[in-house]
Amino acid sequence: MSSGKSLVLGLLVGSTLSAAVTLLSTPESGSSIRGRVKNQGMEIGNLLSTLKKDGLRLKDQLTQTSKEGAVLIKELTEEIKNSLEDWKDTVEPHQESIYQSLEQIETSIKDLENKMKTQ
């Protein structure tokens, strides 16, 4: 406990001494420094306010963009699904005829092979 109290006391004394040395060694008057600190404080406050507003606008824009993106993805998914169904409906009637044509070609090739073997 004693070392904790001495640490706090040391920090307090060190801070006080450094503040006093800084004030005594500055080339400007106290009112000039206070004015400059006040102006810089206001600039920082304005900057933080602007950053906050920009952050909120960015958040709103990201939210809106993600909602729009979700809608677009849903619409695209539906369009792809419909296109696949249309393609399937178009190909299915011809599928049997293509299969039969392939079987005829296969049969013709086998017949040719047999004829070549016998010759």
HUZIWO-V768264 format. One line per field, one symbol per residue. ss: DSSP state (H for helix, E for strand, - for the rest). burial: I if it has 24 or more other ideal C-beta (glycine too) atoms within 12 Angstrom, else O. Layout:
BEGIN
ss = ???
burial = ???
END
This chain:
BEGIN
ss = -HHHHHHHHHHHHHHHHHHHHHHHH----HHHHHHHHHHHHHHHHHHHHHHHHHHHHHHHHHHHHHHHHHHHHHHHHHHHHHHHHHHHHHHHHHHHHHHHHHHHHHHHHHHHHHHHHH-
burial = OOOOOOOOOOOOOOOOOOOOOOOOOOOOOOOOOOOOOOOOOOOOOOOOOOOOOOOOOOOOOOOOOOOOOOOOOOOOOOOOOOOOOOOOOOOOOOOOOOOOOOOOOOOOOOOOOOOOOOO
END
